[in-house]
Amino acid sequence: MDGRKQLLCVVRWPVGGIRSYMRYVYGCLSDAWQVTVLAVETQERDALAADVQQFGGELVLCRGERWGDVAALTAAVWRQLRSRRYDVIQSQGFTSASVVTAANWLPAVPHVLTVHGVLEERYLTGWKGRIRRAVANRTIMGADVVYGVGHDILGHLAEQVPGFDPDAPRVTAIPTGIAADMYSSTPQNRGGFRRRAGVDEDTFLFGFLGRFMPQKGMDLLIDAVAELQKTSAGNAAFRVVAVGSGDYERVYRKQVQEHGLQDYVVFMPFQPGMTEVYHDLDAVIMPSRWEALPLVAAEALCAGVPLVASDCIGLREAVAATPALTFPAGDAAALAACMARLLADDGQIRAGFVRFQPQAAQRFDVRETARRAEALFDGMIRNRHRLPQHDR
């Protein structure tokens, strides 16, 4: 132990936006903090390890091959809390928080639940769902501090969890930021991503960046592309590149084939150099059904790339007062209309996003997120579970 304050981050799903959150925020914490990330091993293990090494943290991985991921993570947290003294535990998401609640009852280390998602109804139906809801509600109400990565998500909890008060002293919203400067500068190897995707410079390139799961709305984007084929906009040279991974990739590939859109939709795996990706795109599409506060929107806006976004929870908060083209969540025809506007654009829409870049860089600067998160952690140590009122 080197005298620094010790933060234990517990994460069941160290992928996508949660992994990005850790990379950005922990990378901007002061040297007074040492971060240990305790996570379940996933297919993004190497990327996670590189992120943790970059911000100077320690990575502890566990596998759930015998007892399941949740049981393995609970046991790993229990062992970690008995092998080292931690000042604060930050759980990333509801499942991680329930694990901490089970393992932390005796050490009673101050615990902050960071909320990255909604309580999805599809997981809360039937007798198993009722148990999950009861566990989630108890976990949320039992956390010392509930920290939402946006304001919308706390409003959602107020609707779903009896007794939850988003204005309570132990509840705070700290909008998540990014390393804005990284996206605003043009990469030296511009064009490399297009070449890997097999898309020439004259083809309008839409990008879908994220997990392949129902929440993200890739199925709606495929329907929108099919809708474009029925209009004059379908004559324009365009392509959609879907970058990511997830359990539903096979489903979406099949949907593309059923629509006969193989020449219009390309699937690619996770790309390590995302700055290059953004600057090779002509527009980013976010057809999400819900979000907490998506970092893809912030990254696109800081890169000056035109953004088409649904008006779902969380995403509407991220794109408010920006040039983003918005459409009603779940409406594939409206999404197709937004895409058609971009295909017909003479450069004015793009210019508006470029002019907005400096505002985006200031608005989504992760250094402010990290400052407030660090003040929260310090306040929990000083006050033993009470949120510092001055920084809410």
N, C-alpha and C positions, 0 to 999 in steps of 0.2 A: 504494500500500500504506500502511495507516494504523498499522502496528505490531501489529495484532491477529493472533492465531493463525488460520491459514487451514485450514478444513475443506472438502474437496471431496467432495460426495455424488454418487455415480454410481448412476443408477437406470434400468433398462430399462422397468419397468412402474410409472410414477408415478401409480397409481390406487388406489382402495379403501383398504385398511388401511395400505399403504406411504405413500400420500400423507397419511393421517391421522397416522401415526407422525411424519413430518417436520414437519407443522404443530404437533403437540403438543410434541415433544421439542426441536426447534430453537427454538421460541418461548420455551423456558425456559432455554436456555443463557445463560451470563453474557455481558456485553459484551466479554469478552476474546476471543471467538470471532467470526469472520466466516465465514459458510457460503455456498458456491457449489453450487448444485444443477445438475448436468449430466444431462439426461434426454432420452429419445426423446419426440417430440411425440405426444400422444394426443388423444382427444375430450374429455378433462378438462383441456385446456391452460389455459383461462381460470381454472378453479378453482385449478389449481396455481400459476399466476402470482399470483393473489390471495393464496394462502397464503404464498408466498415473499416477497411485498411486505410482508405483515403481520409476519413475523419478521425483516425487514430483511436478507434474503439477496439473492443474485444468481442469476438463472435463465439458464441456457444450454441452448437446445433444439437438437436435431438431427433430421433426417429420413432415413429409409432407403429413399427412393423408388428409388434406382438400384441400390445394392449390398445392400440389406437393413438392417434395424435394428441387428443386432449389429455388422456391419462399420462402419456409420456411427457407432455409439456408440464403437467401438474407436478409430476415427480421431479422433473428437472428444476423447476422453480423452487421446490422444497429443498433440494440439495444445494442450490445456489445460495439461498438465504441462510443456510447453516454453515456455509463455507466462507462467507464474506459478509462484512457489514455494509449495508446499503443505506443511503440517506433518503432516496425516493425511488418508488417503482412507477414506471409509466407503462401501462398496458395499452396496446394498439388494437382497439376493437372490443366488441362485447365478449367473444369467446375467450380472448386473452384475459380480459378482466375477471371472468368467472373463474379461470384457472388461478389467478392471483388471489382472489377471495378465498379459495379453498386452501391454498398453500401458505398464506400470509397471516392466518388467524393468530398464531402465537408470536411471531416476530413483530407483527403490527407496524411494519414500515409504512410511512405515509404513501398512499396509493392514489394516483391520478388516472382515471379512465379517459382515454382519448377516443372520441367518437368519430369514426370515418364512414359510417354507413347507417342505413335505416333498419328498423325492425321489419323484415319482409313478411307479409301475411302468409305467403306460401309455406313458410317454415313454422308457422304458429297455429296451424289448424290441426284438428284431431287431438287425441289424448297426448301424443308426444309433443305436439305443438303447444298445448297448454302448459306442459311441464317446462318447455323451452322458454315460454313467455314468463312464467313464474320465476325461473332462474335469472333471466335477463333483467326483469324488473327489480329483483332483490339485489342483483349485482350493481345496477345503476344507482339505486337508492343507497347502497352500502358503501360506494366509493367515497373516499375522502373529498375528492374534487372531480367534477365532470367537466372535461375540456372538449368543446366542440371545435372542429376545424373550420366551422362557419356558423353563421347565425341561423340559417334555415334548418340545419340539422337539429339544433336545440329546440326549435319550434315543433319539429316532428316528435321529439321525445315527450314534449309537454302534452301532445295529443294522444300518445300511445301508453304512457306510463303513469298510473294513478299516483298523485302526490308529487310528481316532478314539477319543480318550479324553475323555469329558465332564468328567472331574475334573482334566485337565491344566492347568497354570498359564496357558496361552494361551487357555483356553476359559472363558467366563463367561456367566451368564444374568442379564439385567437385565429383569425383567417390565415391559412397557410400560404407561404410565399415560395419563391423559387430563386435560383441564382440568375437574376434577370440579365445581367451583363453577358452571360454566356450565350444567350439566345439572340441578343440584339446585334452581335457582331457577325459578319459574314464569314463562314468557314473557308479555309484555303482550298479544300477539296470539293468545292461545290460541283454538283453534277454526278458525283460518285454513286449516290443512292439511286438516281434515275437509271444509271447504267446497270446497276445490280437488279433493278426491277424490270429492265427491258423496255423502258419508256423513253422516247426521244424528246427533244426540247420543244417540239411543236405540238405535243399532246398535252392537253390540260390535265393536270394530275391532282385529284382529290385524295386526301389521306384520312384513314380511320386508324387511330392510334390508341390501343388499349386492350383490355382483356376481352376474349371472346366468351361472353356470357349475356344472358337476357337483359340484365340491367343496362348494358352499354348500347343496345339497339342496333346491332349489326344487321339483324333481319330486316329492320325498317329501311336501312340504307340500301340493301339489295332490292327491296320492293320499289324504292325511289328510283334506282337505276333502271329497273324494268319500266317504270312509269315514263322516264325520260325517252325511252325508245319509241314511245307512242306519239311523241311531239317532234316538232322541227329541231328542238335542241338536241335530239338524239343523233342528228347528222353531224354534230360537232365532234372533233377528235378529242376524246377524253378517256381517262382511265381512273379507276378507284384502286388504291393500294391499301390493303388492310394489314397493319403491322401489329403483331402481338401473339398471344397464345391463350389457351383456355380449353375447357372441356367441350365447348360447343363449336369448335372449329370444324369438325366433320359435318355437323348439322348445317353450318353456313356454306361450306363447300358444296354440299348436296343441293342446297337452295339455289346457289349460283348455277349449277348444272341444270336444274329443273326449269329455270328461267332462260336458259341458253345464253348466259352472260359471261361465259369463260373469257371472251375477248375484252371484257370491260372491267372485270374484278380480278385482282391479283392478291394472293395471300403471301405474306413474308413473315419470317420469325422475328423475335425481338432483335432490335438493332442497338448496338452499344453507343454509336455516335449520333444521338438524337438531334444535336444542333444541325448537323449536315442534312438530316431528314427534313426538318422543318423548312430549311432554305431551298430545298428542291421541290417542295410542294407548292401548288398554286392555291390550295385552300385546304382547310382542316374541317372535317365533318364530325359533329358530336350529337348523335341522335338518341342520347341517353333517356332512360325512363326515370331514373333518379340518380342523384349524386350527393356527396357531402359538400365538398368544395374542390372541384376537379383541377388538377395541376396542368392537364393538357391544355385547357383553355388559357391559363396564364402563360404557358410556354408559347402557344401560338400567337397570342397578342404581343408578347415581348419580342417575338421574331418578326412581327409585322405581316404575318400571313393572314389572309381573309379567313374568318371563322364562321361556320354555320352551326348554330346550337339550338337544341330544343329548350323549351321554357320550363323544364322540370325543376323540382326542388334541388337546391344546391347549385345547379348550373345557371339558373336565372340570377342567383346572387353573384356568381363569378363574372357574368357578362353584363350586368347592369351598368348603364352609362358608358358603354363601349360601342364601337361600330359593328359589333357582331350582328349577323343576319339571324333572326330567331324565327322559330315556327312552333306550333303547338305539339307538345310531346305526344308521340304515337301516331302522328299524321304523316304518312309516307308521301302523299300527294303534295302537301305543303313543303316538305323537305325537297322534293323534286323541283318545285317551283323556285326555291332558293338556289338550288344548284344551276337551274337554267339561267337565272339572273347573272350568276358568275360567269357562265359560259358566254353570255352575250355582252359582258362588261368590256368597255373600251379602255379600261385602266383607272377609271375614277374610283371604283370601289376599293381596289388595291391601294390606291394612293391614300385613301382615308385611313386604312390600317397602318400604313407606314407613318403617317403624321401622328397617329395615336401612340406609337412606340414609346416615346419618352414618358408619357403618362402611365402606360402599362408598367414600365420598368420601376417607376416610383411606387405605384400601387401594390405591386406583387413582390416587392423586395423582401427576401427571406430574412434579412438581417433584423428587420422589425419583428418578424415572427419569432425568431430566436431570442431576441431581447426580452420579449414578453413571456415566452416559455421559461426562460431562465429566471426571470423575476418570480414567476409562479412557483417554480421548484424551490427557490430560496425562501419564499414566504412560507411554504409548507414546512420547511425545516425549522424556521424561526417560530412559527405559530402552532406547529403540530396539528396539521390538518385544516387550518383556517386559511381561506384564500385572501391574499392581500387586497384590501378594498381599493387602494389607490391605483391599481393597474388593471382594473376590469374593463 
